[in-house]
Amino acid sequence: MTLASLRRRTTGRLGRLSTDALVRAVWLGVLIGVVAGVGAILFFEAIELVTHLLLEEIAGYKPPSPLGEGSAETFGPDRLWLLPFLLGGGGLVAGILVFTLAPEAEGHGTDAAIEAFHQHSGRSRVRVIPVKLVASAITIGSGGAAGREGPTAQIGGGFGSFIADRLNLGAVERRKALAAGIGAGIGAIFRAPLGGAMMGAEVLYKHDFEADVILMGLISSIVAFAIFGGYSDYVPIFSGGTQFRFESAAELPWYAGLGVVCGLMGILYTRTFYGSVATFERIRIPKMLKPAIGGFLVGCIGMAAPESIHVGYGYIQQMFTEDGVRNFSLVLLIALPFLRILTTSLTVGSGGSGGIFGPGMVIGGMTGAVAWRLFHTMPGFPNEPGPVVIIAMVAMFGSVAHAPLAMLLMVGEMTGNLSLLAPAMVAVAVATLLVGDTTIYKSQVDSRADSPAHRDRFAFPLLSALPASRAVVPVPSIGLRATVAEALQALQASRISYGVVVDDSGNMVGDVIADRLRAAEPSSPVSEVVEPVPAIVTAEMPLDEALDALAAHERRWLPVVDGEGGPVMGAIDTRALMRSYRRAVQSQVRPLTPVTEDVNTMEVRLPEDSPVAGRTMAEARFPAGARVLTIHRGNTVLVPHGETTLRPGDRLTVTFPASARRRVFTLLLGS
């Protein structure tokens, strides 16, 4: 056996450690979680190191940290005049790294991961991972107003995509691994495993949810959280919020009003951010220099309001208490949400590497603090600022990210408080309704029907009614004892570039393709070049599932067998599948609402050459369980009986068990 053959077989077997989806989700989720957890640790420590070296040592500024990450202790800035140069220099270094090595690491990361899911079959280049980690650490550590979640989402998603690619898992599993990696990275860095897993499934769409990734996402997020928490601790980031409670139904109208304000702030945040992106795109200088300009401008703003730069979580922690809110002057408090929108838009919109999720929560929390400061004396308004700050965080970013469920869970985990879910649901629902289709993630699509990942299934509903046997094409069968030369001759004789390899008993062993055969020694046995088939299609399988299988494994064709473990009938490819689809359309086949999950309903027009044309219902001998409910003949609707004669042009409404799909189609439409 040659080294190349051994490598192909090993890769194929690794890619199919288990054909059971549940088992595969477990081991793959654990593997992604381990790598994402370690990646989150490296990223967190890189930010801490750069922050210490640049902001603390050079500018004399220590931004406050939330209680779960140390303390709210802060000092400086002692040398305000250095901030523009520090942030500009950080933006320059990050820009050179990104645009020289991995341009897709530009910006906030999560959007790139979403785009990879929908547009690139879940693929993300592995070099993005170290570039994103280093560039984001420099951007944030030098004072950039960016979040940690976008980079961790792209890092975690990149790890997931890389692992799935190396194990040869195909597009469907690669997309799941990417989404699970997104959730694992976010769940680890925020110590919010459940919210992170939900975010990986919810953030992909504006009005939908990727339920297929939940299981793997939960496992990967929990493992990543366990590793990251074991390195640091498992304390919620925003400690001290567990004592907050929802006290009275009279507070709900105020929270609904807060939702309106947060929705408006979310729209402003989105438009300002993408306005900044468009402005920097119009500047005619090398892209790698633009983050330096953005950073310099952010540093200038930071000279007037240091609270508007860096991550900002420590200031949100301070605003949980009345004393903390009152430590800010009213003018500064009102200005901070708007300044944060501006500094984040300049930092990330210029091409700097960092997230927009964290800043969105900070903007929301500061908006809540302003609302409490202005209205806390009004009847029914919450007595403490903490609940208002927490709920504003949920409403603000949950609405523009179109991830309200994930945000509800995540902020609950980050504060250790789930007792505020009811008012938070009111606020985020109102904010989401107000925001509409406005989104901070431009790569989101409306629903699964709009995603290339699912478009084949949703675009051709008729395919769900057609059995795979309707689209079978002949494929040469090659004996396992044949030589490469004999196999190539068989393919050339059949004028097809692929074939199946069978053993002496006629059981399928795998497949061969012409290019692989031409690269091998002609005298070598076929057994040295045969590769396992990643999936098979049964004759009864609906064509939409067959199309899914082709797309999932990125194959041009797959073998079709007569029942589980049965003989090979031929093959199915996209061309044959679409021919079958067009024939069904010409026969006016139309799937109707199924009676039950296992009983289908279909309307079909009998063609001139139908095997049952001219026969009575009794003579047609429909399969067991199949029933003709009505016959539309001209303007007449007939209720058929045994002596009713079927005629060409009749439109039959038929119910049948899913297992009889193939026989019903053959009976009505022929082979």
PLY file of the C-alpha trace (Angstrom):
ply
format ascii 1.0
element vertex 671
property float x
property float y
property float z
element edge 670
property int vertex1
property int vertex2
end_header
0.00 0.00 0.00
1.42 3.39 -1.00
1.84 6.28 1.47
-0.72 8.36 -0.46
-3.26 5.54 -0.30
-2.68 5.10 3.43
-3.13 8.85 4.00
-6.39 8.91 2.03
-7.78 5.96 3.97
-6.72 7.37 7.33
-8.27 10.77 6.54
-11.50 9.12 5.42
-11.75 7.02 8.56
-10.96 9.94 10.84
-13.71 11.91 9.12
-16.14 9.15 10.00
-15.17 8.15 13.52
-18.88 7.62 13.94
-21.82 7.76 11.57
-24.03 8.50 14.56
-24.73 12.24 14.68
-25.06 12.26 18.48
-21.72 10.56 19.10
-20.01 12.73 16.51
-21.42 15.89 18.10
-20.00 14.81 21.45
-16.41 14.09 20.45
-16.22 16.96 17.98
-17.80 19.36 20.48
-15.27 18.34 23.14
-12.36 18.79 20.74
-13.57 22.23 19.61
-14.22 23.24 23.23
-10.70 22.30 24.33
-9.07 24.31 21.56
-11.45 27.28 21.93
-10.92 27.34 25.70
-7.14 27.43 25.31
-7.50 30.08 22.60
-9.64 32.23 24.90
-7.00 31.99 27.64
-4.23 33.05 25.26
-6.32 35.94 23.95
-7.31 37.16 27.42
-3.73 37.08 28.65
-2.49 38.81 25.50
-4.92 41.68 26.11
-3.87 41.92 29.75
-0.17 41.96 28.79
-0.54 44.65 26.10
-2.79 46.75 28.37
-0.16 46.61 31.12
2.75 47.44 28.81
1.08 50.27 26.92
-1.73 51.87 28.90
-0.44 51.29 32.43
3.32 51.64 31.95
3.39 54.34 29.28
0.18 56.36 29.71
-0.19 55.73 33.44
-3.79 54.56 32.98
-5.32 51.46 34.51
-8.93 51.04 33.33
-11.22 49.52 35.97
-12.02 45.82 35.72
-15.30 44.14 36.64
-15.27 42.34 40.00
-15.16 38.94 38.31
-11.84 39.85 36.69
-10.09 41.43 39.64
-11.44 44.68 40.99
-12.82 48.06 40.07
-9.50 49.69 41.06
-8.31 52.29 38.58
-5.79 55.09 38.27
-4.84 57.79 35.79
-4.43 58.53 33.02
-1.36 60.41 34.19
-0.16 61.27 30.68
-3.29 62.04 28.70
-1.37 63.53 25.80
0.09 60.09 24.98
-3.28 58.43 24.37
-3.67 59.50 20.70
-0.17 58.24 19.90
-0.64 54.95 21.77
-3.96 54.19 20.09
-2.71 55.38 16.71
0.40 53.23 17.03
-1.63 50.22 18.13
-3.94 50.68 15.16
-0.96 50.94 12.81
0.67 47.72 14.05
-2.65 45.84 14.00
-3.42 47.16 10.51
-0.07 46.03 9.13
-0.53 42.57 10.64
-4.07 42.14 9.36
-3.78 43.51 5.84
-0.42 41.84 5.23
-1.23 38.37 6.53
-5.02 37.83 6.72
-7.32 40.62 5.44
-10.41 38.71 6.58
-9.32 39.38 10.17
-10.25 43.04 9.62
-13.07 44.45 11.72
-15.15 42.77 14.35
-14.74 39.08 13.58
-18.25 37.80 14.25
-19.47 39.08 10.89
-16.64 37.27 9.12
-17.57 34.04 10.92
-21.25 34.48 9.95
-20.25 35.09 6.33
-18.09 31.95 6.36
-21.11 29.93 7.56
-23.46 31.18 4.85
-21.19 31.86 1.89
-18.05 29.72 2.22
-19.34 26.32 3.38
-18.06 27.04 6.89
-14.45 27.45 5.75
-12.09 29.85 7.50
-8.36 30.07 6.81
-6.30 28.81 9.73
-3.91 31.77 9.54
-6.79 34.04 10.61
-6.61 32.57 14.13
-3.14 33.82 15.23
-3.47 37.06 13.25
-6.85 37.86 14.81
-5.57 37.02 18.28
-2.47 39.22 18.09
-4.04 42.12 16.18
-7.08 42.30 18.47
-4.92 42.13 21.60
-2.87 45.07 20.31
-5.97 47.07 19.30
-7.77 46.56 22.62
-4.67 46.61 24.80
-3.56 49.98 23.42
-6.95 51.42 24.40
-9.18 50.69 21.41
-12.90 50.80 22.21
-13.59 47.25 21.05
-14.87 44.04 22.58
-13.31 40.65 23.16
-16.19 38.52 21.90
-15.80 39.19 18.14
-12.20 38.01 18.04
-12.97 35.00 20.26
-15.94 34.15 18.01
-13.71 34.23 14.93
-10.91 32.40 16.73
-13.25 29.72 18.09
-15.10 29.43 14.79
-11.81 29.25 12.91
-10.65 26.42 15.16
-13.93 24.58 14.58
-13.69 25.00 10.82
-10.03 23.92 10.82
-10.74 20.77 12.86
-13.69 19.79 10.66
-11.63 20.37 7.51
-8.71 18.29 8.77
-11.08 15.44 9.61
-12.67 15.64 6.16
-16.17 16.06 7.56
-17.92 17.90 4.73
-19.82 21.19 4.49
-22.69 20.44 6.90
-20.46 19.28 9.75
-17.97 22.05 9.01
-20.72 24.67 9.37
-21.84 23.10 12.64
-18.26 23.09 13.89
-17.84 26.74 12.91
-21.02 27.78 14.75
-20.08 25.65 17.76
-16.66 27.31 17.81
-18.31 30.75 17.76
-20.41 29.79 20.78
-17.46 28.19 22.57
-15.25 31.26 22.16
-17.95 33.64 23.36
-19.09 31.34 26.18
-15.53 31.00 27.48
-14.42 34.64 27.39
-17.69 35.82 28.98
-18.03 32.79 31.31
-21.51 32.30 29.90
-21.62 28.79 28.36
-25.38 28.55 27.80
-25.68 32.04 26.36
-22.61 31.44 24.19
-24.06 28.24 22.74
-27.35 30.00 22.00
-25.48 32.92 20.45
-23.71 30.57 18.03
-27.11 29.34 16.80
-29.07 32.59 16.93
-26.64 35.19 15.60
-26.58 33.63 12.12
-30.04 34.94 11.19
-32.25 37.97 11.67
-35.47 36.01 12.13
-34.47 32.37 12.49
-32.45 29.92 14.52
-29.93 27.23 13.55
-31.26 24.43 15.75
-28.90 21.83 14.26
-25.86 23.35 15.97
-27.30 23.48 19.50
-26.07 20.07 20.71
-22.49 20.48 19.51
-22.55 24.12 20.60
-23.61 23.25 24.14
-20.87 20.66 24.49
-18.12 22.83 23.02
-19.19 25.89 25.03
-19.31 23.97 28.33
-15.86 22.45 27.72
-14.36 25.83 26.73
-15.94 27.47 29.79
-14.58 24.72 32.06
-11.05 25.18 30.70
-11.12 28.98 30.83
-12.75 29.01 34.27
-10.25 26.49 35.56
-7.46 28.81 34.52
-9.03 31.94 36.02
-12.18 31.19 38.04
-15.88 30.54 37.56
-17.13 33.76 39.16
-19.51 35.77 36.91
-17.78 38.72 35.24
-20.16 41.26 36.76
-20.27 40.08 40.37
-22.48 41.77 42.89
-25.64 41.56 40.77
-27.20 38.55 42.46
-29.15 40.66 44.97
-31.17 42.51 42.32
-34.83 41.50 42.04
-37.90 42.32 40.01
-39.99 44.00 42.69
-43.30 45.10 41.18
-45.43 44.88 38.03
-45.54 48.70 38.13
-41.95 48.62 36.86
-42.88 46.91 33.58
-44.09 50.07 31.75
-40.78 51.73 32.65
-38.87 48.74 31.27
-40.97 48.90 28.09
-39.96 52.55 27.77
-36.36 51.55 28.38
-36.74 49.11 25.48
-37.79 51.98 23.21
-34.75 54.03 24.22
-32.40 51.05 23.79
-33.89 50.26 20.37
-33.28 53.85 19.23
-29.73 53.73 20.61
-29.20 50.43 18.80
-30.28 51.97 15.50
-27.97 54.93 16.13
-25.11 52.55 17.00
-25.60 50.54 13.81
-25.89 53.54 11.50
-22.94 55.31 13.08
-20.79 52.20 12.85
-21.52 51.50 9.19
-21.32 55.20 8.43
-17.80 55.11 9.83
-17.01 52.01 7.73
-18.23 53.80 4.58
-16.28 56.96 5.42
-13.00 55.09 5.89
-13.61 53.13 2.67
-13.70 56.44 0.78
-10.32 57.54 2.14
-7.75 56.90 -0.59
-4.81 55.58 1.44
-3.51 52.03 2.03
-5.95 50.04 4.17
-3.29 49.17 6.71
-2.96 52.87 7.65
-6.66 53.48 8.30
-6.79 51.82 11.78
-4.01 54.21 12.82
-6.19 57.20 11.90
-9.15 55.71 13.74
-7.01 54.96 16.78
-5.54 58.46 16.85
-9.04 60.02 16.79
-10.19 57.67 19.56
-7.16 58.71 21.62
-8.14 62.36 21.18
-11.62 61.59 22.51
-10.02 59.58 25.33
-8.07 62.64 26.43
-11.40 64.32 27.25
-13.20 61.19 28.48
-10.96 58.19 29.33
-14.15 56.28 30.23
-14.92 56.05 26.50
-11.90 53.91 25.54
-10.71 50.32 26.18
-13.24 47.57 27.00
-15.33 49.49 29.52
-16.71 46.60 31.61
-15.29 48.06 34.82
-17.36 51.22 34.41
-20.51 49.12 33.96
-19.63 47.34 37.22
-19.43 50.72 38.97
-22.86 51.71 37.64
-24.54 48.79 39.43
-24.71 50.93 42.59
-26.18 54.35 43.32
-22.85 55.67 44.57
-21.16 54.46 41.42
-23.65 56.20 39.15
-23.35 59.43 41.12
-19.55 59.34 40.79
-20.10 60.45 37.20
-21.25 63.99 36.54
-24.66 64.12 34.86
-23.17 65.70 31.74
-20.50 62.99 31.42
-23.02 60.24 32.15
-25.34 61.44 29.39
-22.44 61.87 26.98
-20.82 58.47 27.58
-23.22 56.26 25.54
-22.79 58.55 22.53
-19.03 58.79 23.00
-18.84 55.00 23.20
-20.77 54.69 19.94
-18.30 57.08 18.32
-15.11 55.51 19.71
-16.21 51.98 18.81
-17.19 53.09 15.31
-13.78 54.72 14.83
-11.82 51.82 16.33
-13.47 48.95 14.46
-15.02 50.84 11.54
-11.59 52.01 10.42
-10.50 48.39 10.03
-9.16 47.86 13.54
-9.45 44.35 14.91
-11.93 43.97 17.75
-15.52 43.14 18.63
-18.69 45.22 18.60
-20.69 42.93 20.90
-19.02 44.05 24.15
-19.23 47.75 23.28
-22.90 47.25 22.46
-23.50 45.93 25.97
-21.46 48.76 27.48
-23.45 51.34 25.52
-26.66 49.69 26.67
-25.55 49.57 30.29
-24.55 53.24 30.24
-27.90 54.11 28.66
-29.60 52.29 31.54
-27.51 54.26 34.06
-28.60 57.53 32.42
-32.25 56.43 32.55
-31.97 55.59 36.25
-30.23 58.88 37.05
-32.97 60.89 35.30
-36.08 58.96 36.36
-35.36 57.07 39.60
-37.52 59.45 41.62
-40.60 58.73 39.47
-43.32 56.46 40.94
-42.82 52.80 40.05
-39.29 53.27 38.73
-36.76 50.73 40.14
-35.04 51.91 43.31
-31.57 50.62 42.35
-29.63 51.30 39.15
-28.32 47.71 38.84
-31.47 46.10 37.36
-31.90 48.97 34.90
-28.27 48.73 33.77
-28.46 44.95 33.35
-31.72 45.00 31.40
-30.53 47.85 29.17
-27.50 45.73 28.28
-29.82 42.93 27.13
-32.22 45.19 25.23
-29.60 47.28 23.50
-27.48 44.58 21.91
-30.05 41.78 21.83
-32.17 43.88 19.47
-29.56 44.95 16.90
-27.81 41.56 16.97
-31.19 39.81 16.53
-30.17 37.47 19.34
-32.59 38.30 22.18
-32.68 34.79 23.64
-28.89 34.46 23.72
-28.51 37.91 25.27
-31.09 37.16 27.97
-29.17 34.05 28.96
-25.72 35.55 28.57
-26.28 38.67 30.66
-27.99 36.49 33.28
-24.88 34.29 33.43
-22.49 37.26 33.38
-24.25 38.82 36.37
-25.26 35.61 38.16
-28.86 36.87 38.18
-31.75 35.24 36.33
-34.49 36.87 38.41
-34.70 39.82 36.03
-35.73 37.73 33.03
-39.38 38.92 32.99
-38.67 42.67 32.72
-35.71 41.96 30.45
-38.00 40.05 28.09
-40.32 43.07 27.93
-37.47 45.47 27.19
-35.73 43.35 24.57
-39.03 42.51 22.83
-39.93 46.18 22.51
-36.42 47.08 21.34
-36.41 44.25 18.78
-39.78 45.32 17.35
-38.52 48.88 17.04
-35.23 47.88 15.40
-36.95 45.77 12.72
-34.51 44.50 10.09
-31.69 46.83 11.17
-28.74 44.67 12.17
-25.21 45.23 13.43
-24.13 42.06 11.56
-24.48 42.71 7.82
-23.69 39.06 6.97
-26.86 37.85 8.72
-29.63 36.58 6.44
-33.33 36.68 7.20
-33.91 32.94 7.59
-32.60 29.51 6.66
-34.48 29.75 3.36
-32.24 32.70 2.45
-28.97 30.99 3.34
-26.94 29.09 0.73
-26.44 26.53 3.50
-30.13 25.55 3.22
-31.25 27.06 -0.07
-31.41 23.75 -1.95
-33.91 22.29 0.50
-36.11 25.38 0.71
-35.99 26.32 -2.96
-37.36 23.02 -4.31
-40.18 21.75 -2.08
-41.27 19.33 -4.82
-38.04 17.39 -4.29
-39.34 16.21 -0.92
-42.09 14.24 -2.74
-39.86 12.49 -5.29
-37.96 9.28 -4.49
-34.29 9.02 -5.37
-35.04 6.05 -7.62
-36.54 8.54 -10.12
-33.10 10.06 -10.72
-30.85 6.99 -10.92
-28.27 6.88 -13.72
-26.17 3.82 -14.65
-22.73 3.59 -13.08
-20.03 0.98 -13.83
-19.30 -1.62 -11.14
-15.65 -2.62 -10.91
-14.43 -5.76 -9.17
-12.06 -5.37 -6.25
-9.60 -7.73 -7.95
-9.38 -5.58 -11.12
-6.28 -3.59 -11.98
-6.15 0.16 -12.31
-5.86 -0.18 -16.09
-8.97 -2.39 -16.25
-10.91 0.01 -14.05
-9.94 2.98 -16.21
-10.95 1.05 -19.33
-14.38 0.34 -17.75
-14.92 4.01 -17.02
-13.90 5.00 -20.55
-16.27 2.44 -22.02
-19.18 3.77 -19.98
-18.27 7.40 -20.82
-18.52 8.32 -17.17
-15.72 9.54 -14.90
-16.59 7.57 -11.78
-17.60 4.10 -10.68
-18.24 1.89 -7.68
-15.95 -0.90 -6.53
-17.59 -4.13 -5.34
-16.24 -7.27 -3.70
-16.79 -10.85 -4.85
-20.24 -10.87 -3.17
-21.36 -7.73 -4.97
-21.17 -5.56 -1.86
-19.96 -2.02 -2.44
-16.48 -1.32 -1.06
-16.01 2.28 -2.20
-15.54 4.38 -5.30
-12.94 5.35 -7.86
-12.67 8.34 -10.18
-10.80 8.65 -13.44
-8.30 11.27 -12.21
-7.31 9.10 -9.27
-6.86 6.09 -11.55
-4.70 8.00 -14.02
-2.38 9.06 -11.19
-1.80 5.44 -10.12
0.31 2.66 -11.61
-1.76 0.84 -14.31
-0.78 -2.57 -12.96
-1.70 -1.75 -9.36
-4.85 -3.36 -7.93
-7.92 -1.17 -7.60
-7.88 -1.89 -3.86
-4.97 0.56 -3.52
-6.89 3.53 -4.93
-10.43 2.81 -3.80
-11.79 5.24 -1.19
-14.81 4.82 1.10
-18.00 6.54 -0.01
-18.97 9.17 2.62
-22.70 8.53 2.19
-25.15 6.43 0.23
-28.63 7.20 -1.05
-31.41 4.64 -0.75
-33.99 4.25 -3.49
-36.80 5.47 -1.21
-34.94 8.56 0.04
-36.62 11.84 -0.99
-34.65 13.83 -3.52
-34.31 16.82 -1.18
-32.43 14.60 1.29
-30.30 13.24 -1.55
-29.46 16.81 -2.61
-28.59 17.62 0.99
-26.25 14.61 1.07
-24.51 15.74 -2.12
-24.05 19.25 -0.75
-23.04 18.10 2.72
-20.16 15.99 1.41
-19.35 18.31 -1.50
-19.81 15.46 -3.97
-20.81 15.47 -7.62
-22.43 12.06 -7.22
-23.39 9.36 -4.72
-24.34 5.70 -5.19
-27.99 4.63 -4.93
-28.78 1.28 -3.31
-32.01 -0.70 -3.25
-32.79 -0.56 0.47
-30.36 -0.53 3.38
-27.43 -2.77 2.49
-29.01 -3.70 -0.85
-27.36 -3.94 -4.27
-26.17 -0.83 -6.10
-28.85 0.42 -8.51
-26.71 3.18 -9.99
-25.80 6.70 -8.99
-27.42 10.08 -8.49
-25.88 13.41 -9.41
-27.22 16.94 -9.57
-27.85 16.80 -13.32
-29.96 13.63 -13.06
-31.70 15.03 -10.01
-32.75 18.19 -11.86
-33.91 16.15 -14.88
-36.18 14.18 -12.56
-37.41 17.43 -11.04
-38.29 18.87 -14.46
-40.13 15.68 -15.48
-42.17 15.89 -12.28
-43.00 19.53 -12.98
-44.16 18.60 -16.50
-46.39 15.91 -14.98
-47.78 18.57 -12.61
-46.69 16.67 -9.52
-47.40 18.78 -6.45
-46.74 17.82 -2.81
-49.58 18.66 -0.43
-49.68 18.92 3.36
-48.81 15.46 4.74
-51.42 13.61 6.78
-48.84 12.56 9.35
-45.05 12.42 9.47
-45.12 8.99 7.79
-48.06 9.48 5.42
-47.54 11.79 2.43
-50.09 13.46 0.19
-49.46 14.29 -3.45
-51.31 15.62 -6.48
-50.20 14.24 -9.86
-51.47 14.52 -13.43
-51.44 11.20 -15.31
-49.31 11.42 -18.49
-50.32 9.75 -21.77
-47.93 6.86 -21.16
-48.90 6.25 -17.53
-48.92 2.51 -16.73
-52.39 2.85 -15.15
-54.01 4.91 -17.94
-57.05 3.02 -19.23
-57.19 0.72 -16.20
-59.74 0.65 -13.44
-58.77 1.41 -9.87
-59.07 -2.29 -9.02
-56.77 -3.24 -11.90
-54.17 -0.60 -10.99
-53.22 -2.48 -7.82
-51.94 0.42 -5.70
-49.42 -0.50 -2.96
-50.75 -1.30 0.49
-51.61 1.87 2.38
-51.89 4.05 -0.76
-55.27 5.68 -1.42
-56.62 7.82 -4.26
-58.79 10.39 -2.50
-60.12 12.36 -5.46
-59.84 12.51 -9.23
-60.12 15.90 -10.96
-61.36 15.30 -14.52
-62.07 18.53 -16.37
-64.47 20.50 -14.18
-65.63 17.39 -12.30
-64.34 16.01 -9.05
-64.80 12.25 -8.71
-64.64 10.13 -5.58
-63.07 6.98 -7.03
-64.17 3.39 -6.47
-62.93 0.06 -7.75
-64.60 0.37 -11.17
-63.47 3.96 -11.85
-61.31 4.02 -14.98
-58.20 6.21 -14.88
-57.58 8.38 -17.94
-54.61 10.44 -19.19
-54.93 14.00 -17.94
-56.68 12.99 -14.68
-55.33 14.83 -11.63
-55.15 12.39 -8.74
-54.87 13.30 -5.08
-53.04 10.37 -3.50
-51.98 9.54 0.04
-49.35 6.91 0.67
-46.87 5.74 3.32
-43.41 7.21 2.91
-42.09 3.68 2.41
-44.31 3.28 -0.70
-43.20 6.53 -2.37
-41.09 4.81 -5.01
-43.78 2.25 -5.98
-46.52 4.90 -6.23
-44.44 7.08 -8.56
-43.48 4.11 -10.72
-47.12 3.03 -10.92
-48.46 6.46 -11.91
-45.63 7.91 -14.00
-43.67 4.88 -15.18
-39.97 4.26 -14.82
0 1
1 2
2 3
3 4
4 5
5 6
6 7
7 8
8 9
9 10
10 11
11 12
12 13
13 14
14 15
15 16
16 17
17 18
18 19
19 20
20 21
21 22
22 23
23 24
24 25
25 26
26 27
27 28
28 29
29 30
30 31
31 32
32 33
33 34
34 35
35 36
36 37
37 38
38 39
39 40
40 41
41 42
42 43
43 44
44 45
45 46
46 47
47 48
48 49
49 50
50 51
51 52
52 53
53 54
54 55
55 56
56 57
57 58
58 59
59 60
60 61
61 62
62 63
63 64
64 65
65 66
66 67
67 68
68 69
69 70
70 71
71 72
72 73
73 74
74 75
75 76
76 77
77 78
78 79
79 80
80 81
81 82
82 83
83 84
84 85
85 86
86 87
87 88
88 89
89 90
90 91
91 92
92 93
93 94
94 95
95 96
96 97
97 98
98 99
99 100
100 101
101 102
102 103
103 104
104 105
105 106
106 107
107 108
108 109
109 110
110 111
111 112
112 113
113 114
114 115
115 116
116 117
117 118
118 119
119 120
120 121
121 122
122 123
123 124
124 125
125 126
126 127
127 128
128 129
129 130
130 131
131 132
132 133
133 134
134 135
135 136
136 137
137 138
138 139
139 140
140 141
141 142
142 143
143 144
144 145
145 146
146 147
147 148
148 149
149 150
150 151
151 152
152 153
153 154
154 155
155 156
156 157
157 158
158 159
159 160
160 161
161 162
162 163
163 164
164 165
165 166
166 167
167 168
168 169
169 170
170 171
171 172
172 173
173 174
174 175
175 176
176 177
177 178
178 179
179 180
180 181
181 182
182 183
183 184
184 185
185 186
186 187
187 188
188 189
189 190
190 191
191 192
192 193
193 194
194 195
195 196
196 197
197 198
198 199
199 200
200 201
201 202
202 203
203 204
204 205
205 206
206 207
207 208
208 209
209 210
210 211
211 212
212 213
213 214
214 215
215 216
216 217
217 218
218 219
219 220
220 221
221 222
222 223
223 224
224 225
225 226
226 227
227 228
228 229
229 230
230 231
231 232
232 233
233 234
234 235
235 236
236 237
237 238
238 239
239 240
240 241
241 242
242 243
243 244
244 245
245 246
246 247
247 248
248 249
249 250
250 251
251 252
252 253
253 254
254 255
255 256
256 257
257 258
258 259
259 260
260 261
261 262
262 263
263 264
264 265
265 266
266 267
267 268
268 269
269 270
270 271
271 272
272 273
273 274
274 275
275 276
276 277
277 278
278 279
279 280
280 281
281 282
282 283
283 284
284 285
285 286
286 287
287 288
288 289
289 290
290 291
291 292
292 293
293 294
294 295
295 296
296 297
297 298
298 299
299 300
300 301
301 302
302 303
303 304
304 305
305 306
306 307
307 308
308 309
309 310
310 311
311 312
312 313
313 314
314 315
315 316
316 317
317 318
318 319
319 320
320 321
321 322
322 323
323 324
324 325
325 326
326 327
327 328
328 329
329 330
330 331
331 332
332 333
333 334
334 335
335 336
336 337
337 338
338 339
339 340
340 341
341 342
342 343
343 344
344 345
345 346
346 347
347 348
348 349
349 350
350 351
351 352
352 353
353 354
354 355
355 356
356 357
357 358
358 359
359 360
360 361
361 362
362 363
363 364
364 365
365 366
366 367
367 368
368 369
369 370
370 371
371 372
372 373
373 374
374 375
375 376
376 377
377 378
378 379
379 380
380 381
381 382
382 383
383 384
384 385
385 386
386 387
387 388
388 389
389 390
390 391
391 392
392 393
393 394
394 395
395 396
396 397
397 398
398 399
399 400
400 401
401 402
402 403
403 404
404 405
405 406
406 407
407 408
408 409
409 410
410 411
411 412
412 413
413 414
414 415
415 416
416 417
417 418
418 419
419 420
420 421
421 422
422 423
423 424
424 425
425 426
426 427
427 428
428 429
429 430
430 431
431 432
432 433
433 434
434 435
435 436
436 437
437 438
438 439
439 440
440 441
441 442
442 443
443 444
444 445
445 446
446 447
447 448
448 449
449 450
450 451
451 452
452 453
453 454
454 455
455 456
456 457
457 458
458 459
459 460
460 461
461 462
462 463
463 464
464 465
465 466
466 467
467 468
468 469
469 470
470 471
471 472
472 473
473 474
474 475
475 476
476 477
477 478
478 479
479 480
480 481
481 482
482 483
483 484
484 485
485 486
486 487
487 488
488 489
489 490
490 491
491 492
492 493
493 494
494 495
495 496
496 497
497 498
498 499
499 500
500 501
501 502
502 503
503 504
504 505
505 506
506 507
507 508
508 509
509 510
510 511
511 512
512 513
513 514
514 515
515 516
516 517
517 518
518 519
519 520
520 521
521 522
522 523
523 524
524 525
525 526
526 527
527 528
528 529
529 530
530 531
531 532
532 533
533 534
534 535
535 536
536 537
537 538
538 539
539 540
540 541
541 542
542 543
543 544
544 545
545 546
546 547
547 548
548 549
549 550
550 551
551 552
552 553
553 554
554 555
555 556
556 557
557 558
558 559
559 560
560 561
561 562
562 563
563 564
564 565
565 566
566 567
567 568
568 569
569 570
570 571
571 572
572 573
573 574
574 575
575 576
576 577
577 578
578 579
579 580
580 581
581 582
582 583
583 584
584 585
585 586
586 587
587 588
588 589
589 590
590 591
591 592
592 593
593 594
594 595
595 596
596 597
597 598
598 599
599 600
600 601
601 602
602 603
603 604
604 605
605 606
606 607
607 608
608 609
609 610
610 611
611 612
612 613
613 614
614 615
615 616
616 617
617 618
618 619
619 620
620 621
621 622
622 623
623 624
624 625
625 626
626 627
627 628
628 629
629 630
630 631
631 632
632 633
633 634
634 635
635 636
636 637
637 638
638 639
639 640
640 641
641 642
642 643
643 644
644 645
645 646
646 647
647 648
648 649
649 650
650 651
651 652
652 653
653 654
654 655
655 656
656 657
657 658
658 659
659 660
660 661
661 662
662 663
663 664
664 665
665 666
666 667
667 668
668 669
669 670
